[in-house]
Amino acid sequence: MSEDQKKILDIQKKWSEVRRLSREEAASQLEGDWLEAHTRFFDKFDEDMTKMTEISQLLQKALEPPKVAKKTLGQKRRDKWARIQAREAARAGN
């Protein structure tokens, strides 16, 4: 490996350790560029999660439309009786 590749590998290892720290641990253990990178990463992560939550709430209505409950047998019979009564009333009115 070249020197550049070794440096990149070291940075990757360090970042994988830094990324797993909580905000409180990072504030107490890190300083300088690593703390700034950790803060930027998690600020962006929180922002993206907020956006995705909003998008999922908007899409939920399209993916799962509200279902209309099926009519019961009694309701079907009442509706039929109402149609018959309306038809008979219309015939009597003419």
LOVEXTI-341344 format. One record per residue: x, y, z of N, C-alpha, C, CB in turn. Coordinates in steps of 0.05 Angstrom, whole numbers, padded with zeros to 5 digits, always signed. Glycine has a CB too. Layout:
BEGIN
XYZXYZXYZXYZ/...
% end
This chain:
BEGIN
+00017-00024+00000+00000+00000+00000+00018+00025+00000-00019+00000+00024/+00008+00045-00013+00023+00070-00014+00017+00086+00012+00016+00087-00039/+00032+00107+00016+00028+00123+00040+00000+00136+00041+00049+00145+00041/-00009+00145+00017-00036+00157+00016-00057+00137+00023-00041+00168-00012/-00055+00112+00013-00075+00092+00019-00075+00085+00049-00069+00067+00003/-00051+00085+00062-00049+00079+00090-00062+00102+00106-00020+00076+00099/-00058+00127+00098-00071+00149+00111-00101+00148+00109-00061+00176+00099/-00111+00141+00085-00139+00138+00080-00151+00116+00098-00145+00133+00050/-00137+00094+00100-00146+00071+00116-00147+00079+00146-00127+00047+00112/-00127+00094+00155-00127+00103+00183-00150+00122+00188-00100+00118+00189/-00155+00140+00169-00178+00159+00172-00204+00144+00172-00178+00180+00149/-00207+00123+00155-00231+00107+00155-00236+00093+00182-00230+00086+00132/-00215+00082+00193-00217+00069+00219-00225+00088+00241-00191+00055+00226/-00212+00112+00240-00218+00132+00260-00247+00141+00258-00199+00156+00257/-00256+00146+00233-00284+00155+00229-00304+00134+00237-00288+00163+00199/-00298+00109+00233-00317+00088+00241-00320+00087+00272-00308+00060+00231/-00298+00094+00286-00300+00096+00315-00315+00121+00323-00271+00096+00327/-00309+00143+00310-00321+00169+00317-00351+00169+00312-00307+00192+00301/-00359+00157+00290-00387+00157+00282-00404+00142+00302-00389+00144+00254/-00394+00123+00316-00409+00107+00336-00413+00121+00363-00395+00081+00340/-00399+00143+00367-00401+00158+00392-00427+00173+00393-00377+00177+00396/-00439+00176+00417-00462+00193+00421-00453+00222+00421-00477+00185+00447/-00472+00240+00421-00464+00268+00421-00449+00276+00446-00490+00286+00417/-00458+00265+00469-00445+00271+00494-00417+00260+00495-00462+00260+00518/-00414+00235+00487-00387+00223+00486-00369+00238+00467-00389+00194+00478/-00379+00246+00445-00363+00261+00425-00354+00288+00436-00379+00265+00399/-00373+00301+00450-00366+00327+00461-00343+00325+00482-00390+00341+00474/-00343+00303+00497-00322+00300+00518-00297+00288+00507-00333+00284+00540/-00298+00271+00486-00274+00256+00477-00261+00269+00453-00282+00228+00471/-00276+00282+00436-00265+00293+00411-00260+00322+00412-00284+00287+00388/-00243+00331+00394-00238+00360+00392-00230+00366+00363-00215+00368+00411/-00233+00392+00356-00224+00401+00330-00241+00391+00307-00196+00394+00325/-00228+00382+00286-00241+00373+00262-00259+00349+00266-00220+00368+00240/-00250+00330+00283-00266+00306+00287-00292+00313+00301-00250+00286+00304/-00292+00331+00320-00317+00339+00334-00335+00353+00314-00311+00357+00358/-00324+00371+00298-00339+00385+00278-00351+00366+00257-00322+00406+00263/-00336+00347+00248-00346+00327+00229-00368+00310+00241-00323+00309+00219/-00365+00302+00266-00385+00286+00280-00411+00303+00283-00375+00278+00309/-00409+00328+00290-00432+00345+00293-00446+00349+00267-00423+00372+00305/-00431+00355+00246-00443+00358+00219-00457+00333+00210-00421+00366+00198/-00444+00310+00214-00456+00285+00206-00483+00280+00219-00437+00262+00211/-00484+00284+00245-00509+00278+00260-00530+00300+00256-00503+00274+00289/-00522+00325+00251-00541+00345+00245-00554+00339+00218-00528+00373+00244/-00539+00331+00199-00549+00324+00172-00567+00299+00175-00526+00319+00152/-00558+00280+00191-00574+00255+00195-00601+00262+00207-00558+00236+00214/-00602+00279+00228-00627+00287+00241-00645+00301+00221-00621+00304+00266/-00633+00319+00205-00649+00334+00186-00661+00315+00165-00631+00355+00172/-00645+00296+00155-00655+00277+00136-00677+00259+00147-00632+00260+00125/-00674+00251+00172-00695+00234+00185-00721+00250+00188-00685+00224+00212/-00719+00275+00195-00743+00292+00197-00757+00294+00170-00735+00320+00208/-00742+00299+00149-00754+00301+00122-00767+00275+00114-00732+00308+00102/-00754+00252+00120-00765+00226+00112-00790+00220+00128-00744+00204+00116/-00791+00228+00153-00815+00224+00169-00838+00240+00157-00810+00232+00198/-00833+00265+00149-00854+00281+00137-00864+00269+00111-00844+00310+00132/-00845+00259+00094-00852+00247+00069-00868+00222+00073-00826+00241+00052/-00860+00206+00092-00874+00181+00098-00903+00186+00107-00859+00163+00118/-00907+00207+00123-00934+00214+00131-00951+00223+00108-00933+00236+00153/-00939+00238+00089-00954+00246+00065-00961+00223+00047-00938+00267+00050/-00942+00204+00044-00946+00181+00027-00965+00160+00039-00920+00169+00020/-00967+00160+00065-00983+00140+00079-01012+00142+00070-00981+00143+00109/-01022+00166+00065-01050+00169+00056-01053+00157+00028-01057+00199+00055/-01033+00160+00011-01035+00149-00016-01032+00119-00016-01014+00162-00034/-01015+00109+00001-01009+00080+00001-01031+00064+00015-00983+00075+00014/-01042+00076+00036-01063+00063+00051-01088+00081+00053-01053+00055+00080/-01104+00082+00032-01127+00099+00033-01147+00089+00054-01141+00101+00005/-01163+00106+00065-01182+00097+00086-01202+00078+00073-01196+00121+00099/-01208+00057+00087-01227+00037+00076-01255+00043+00087-01218+00009+00084/-01274+00040+00069-01302+00043+00076-01312+00016+00087-01319+00053+00052/-01324+00017+00110-01334-00008+00122-01356-00020+00105-01344-00002+00151/-01356-00046+00103-01377-00060+00089-01404-00057+00102-01370-00090+00085/-01425-00056+00086-01451-00054+00097-01460-00081+00108-01472-00044+00076/-01474-00080+00130-01485-00105+00141-01510-00113+00125-01491-00102+00171/-01518-00138+00129-01542-00147+00115-01566-00130+00122-01547-00177+00122/-01569-00123+00148-01592-00106+00156-01591-00079+00142-01591-00102+00186/-01567-00067+00140-01564-00041+00127-01571-00043+00097-01536-00030+00130/-01564-00065+00084-01571-00069+00056-01601-00070+00053-01558-00094+00045/-01614-00084+00071-01643-00087+00070-01657-00060+00075-01653-00108+00090/-01646-00044+00094-01658-00018+00099-01655+00000+00075-01645-00005+00124/-01631-00001+00062-01627+00015+00038-01646+00007+00015-01597+00012+00029/-01650-00019+00012-01668-00029-00009-01696-00019-00003-01667-00060-00011/-01704-00021+00022-01731-00013+00030-01734+00018+00025-01737-00019+00059/-01714+00033+00031-01715+00062+00026-01717+00068-00004-01690+00076+00037/-01703+00053-00021-01706+00056-00050-01734+00050-00060-01685+00039-00065/-01745+00028-00049-01772+00020-00057-01792+00042-00049-01780-00007-00044/-01789+00052-00024-01808+00073-00014-01805+00098-00031-01802+00079+00015/-01780+00105-00039-01776+00129-00055-01789+00126-00083-01747+00135-00058/-01786+00102-00094-01797+00096-00121-01828+00097-00119-01788+00068-00130/-01840+00085-00099-01869+00085-00095-01879+00113-00091-01877+00067-00072/-01865+00129-00076-01873+00157-00071-01872+00173-00097-01855+00171-00050/-01852+00168-00114-01849+00181-00140-01872+00173-00158-01822+00175-00153/-01880+00148-00158-01902+00139-00174-01928+00151-00165-01904+00108-00174/-01932+00152-00139-01957+00163-00128-01959+00194-00133-01958+00158-00097/-01936+00207-00134-01935+00236-00139-01942+00243-00167-01908+00247-00131/-01938+00226-00187-01943+00232-00215-01971+00230-00221-01928+00215-00233/
% end
